[in-house]
Amino acid sequence: MRKTTPILLLSLVGMTGCKSAPPGRIEDNVLTWSKHALFIRNRAQRNPLQRSDANITAGREAFTHYCVACHGMDGRNTGVPFADAMSPPVPPLSSSKIQSYTDGQLKWVIDYGIAPSGMPASRGILSDDEIWSIVLFIRNLPPAGSLGDPALYDK
């Protein structure tokens, strides 16, 4: 028992040094600016699909097949049990930070993902039309909770 006490204490001290805190306001602003201005490309690219009920519905359908596991049926993380527990947390797509990206930047994120955030790349999985329709859906999200929880999390 005495031999394990120093090891236990050393382990506890080591784990204390591994704590992380959410970024502060300055760190958050610098990171947000960097993503918008430097890292996420295609700022000027325009969505070739017109905003229409049919295209938004097609975007919702594609979103349901590819994005719902992390973003929920409504794009607002409704019913996603781990959304806030991830590091970084899964952002609600209705947030001002997400909505401030241009359509081209949103397509780029869907195409290439954001490593190491957990956002996977869809290039080669989804067609350009599917991705552009998802961008339209993201721009026209339904009210939070209006589409229910993802069926894959039903008990």
C-alpha positions in Angstrom: 0.0 0.0 0.0 2.8 2.4 0.8 4.5 1.8 -2.5 1.4 2.7 -4.5 0.8 6.0 -2.6 3.6 8.0 -4.4 2.5 6.6 -7.7 -1.1 7.5 -7.1 -0.1 11.0 -6.0 2.1 11.5 -9.0 -0.7 10.3 -11.3 -3.2 12.7 -9.8 -0.7 15.6 -10.2 -0.1 14.6 -13.8 -3.8 14.4 -14.6 -4.3 17.9 -13.1 -1.8 19.3 -15.6 -3.9 17.8 -18.4 -7.0 19.9 -17.8 -8.0 22.2 -20.5 -10.3 25.2 -20.4 -12.4 26.6 -23.2 -10.7 29.4 -25.1 -11.0 32.9 -23.8 -12.6 35.7 -25.8 -9.3 36.8 -27.4 -8.4 33.3 -28.4 -11.9 32.7 -29.8 -11.8 35.9 -31.8 -8.3 35.1 -33.3 -9.4 31.6 -34.2 -12.6 32.7 -35.8 -10.8 35.4 -37.8 -8.2 32.9 -38.9 -10.7 30.4 -40.1 -12.7 33.0 -42.0 -9.8 34.8 -43.5 -7.0 32.2 -43.9 -7.9 28.6 -43.5 -11.4 28.1 -45.0 -11.2 28.7 -48.7 -13.6 29.5 -51.6 -14.9 32.7 -50.1 -16.0 34.1 -53.5 -17.5 30.9 -54.9 -21.3 31.3 -55.4 -24.0 28.6 -55.0 -25.1 27.6 -58.5 -28.4 26.3 -57.1 -31.3 28.8 -56.7 -33.1 29.1 -53.4 -36.3 27.1 -53.9 -38.4 24.8 -51.9 -37.3 21.8 -54.0 -33.6 22.6 -53.6 -33.9 23.1 -49.8 -35.9 19.9 -49.6 -33.1 18.1 -51.5 -30.6 19.7 -49.2 -32.5 18.4 -46.1 -32.6 14.9 -47.7 -28.8 14.9 -48.3 -28.2 16.4 -44.8 -30.3 13.6 -43.3 -28.1 11.0 -44.9 -24.7 12.5 -44.1 -24.8 15.2 -41.4 -27.6 14.2 -39.0 -25.4 12.1 -36.7 -23.5 15.1 -35.4 -25.8 18.1 -36.2 -29.2 16.6 -35.6 -32.2 16.6 -37.9 -32.6 20.4 -37.7 -28.9 21.4 -37.8 -29.1 22.7 -34.3 -27.7 19.6 -32.5 -31.2 18.6 -31.3 -31.1 15.0 -29.9 -27.3 14.6 -30.4 -26.1 13.3 -27.0 -22.4 14.1 -27.5 -22.6 17.5 -29.3 -21.5 19.6 -26.3 -19.0 16.9 -25.0 -16.8 17.0 -28.1 -13.7 19.1 -28.1 -14.4 21.4 -29.8 -18.2 21.1 -29.3 -20.3 20.5 -32.4 -21.6 24.0 -33.4 -25.2 24.6 -34.1 -25.4 25.4 -37.7 -27.8 28.3 -36.9 -25.0 30.1 -34.9 -23.8 33.4 -36.2 -20.3 32.0 -36.5 -21.5 29.4 -39.0 -23.9 31.6 -40.8 -21.2 34.2 -41.3 -19.3 32.0 -43.7 -20.0 32.5 -47.4 -21.8 29.8 -49.4 -18.4 28.9 -51.0 -16.8 28.5 -47.6 -19.6 26.3 -46.3 -19.2 24.1 -49.4 -15.4 24.0 -48.8 -15.9 22.9 -45.2 -18.3 20.1 -46.3 -16.0 19.1 -49.1 -12.7 19.0 -47.0 -13.8 18.8 -43.4 -12.0 20.5 -40.5 -9.3 18.5 -38.9 -8.9 17.8 -36.0 -12.4 19.1 -35.1 -14.3 15.9 -36.0 -15.9 17.4 -39.1 -15.3 14.8 -41.8 -14.6 15.5 -45.5 -17.4 14.5 -47.9 -15.5 15.0 -51.1 -16.0 11.9 -53.2 -19.0 10.8 -51.1 -21.5 13.6 -51.9 -21.9 15.2 -55.3 -21.4 18.9 -55.8 -25.2 19.3 -56.2 -25.9 17.5 -52.9 -23.3 19.7 -51.1 -24.8 22.9 -52.6 -28.3 21.8 -51.6 -27.0 21.2 -48.1 -25.6 24.7 -48.1 -29.2 25.9 -49.0 -30.6 23.8 -46.2 -28.1 25.3 -43.7 -29.2 28.8 -44.8 -32.8 27.8 -44.2 -32.8 25.7 -41.1 -36.1 24.7 -39.5 -36.9 25.7 -35.9 -35.0 23.9 -33.2 -36.6 20.5 -32.3 -39.2 20.8 -35.1 -37.9 17.7 -36.9 -37.4 15.6 -33.8 -34.4 13.6 -32.7 -32.2 11.5 -35.0 -33.6 8.0 -35.1 -30.2 6.5 -34.6 -30.2 7.8 -31.0 -33.7 6.4 -30.1 -33.5 3.9 -27.3 
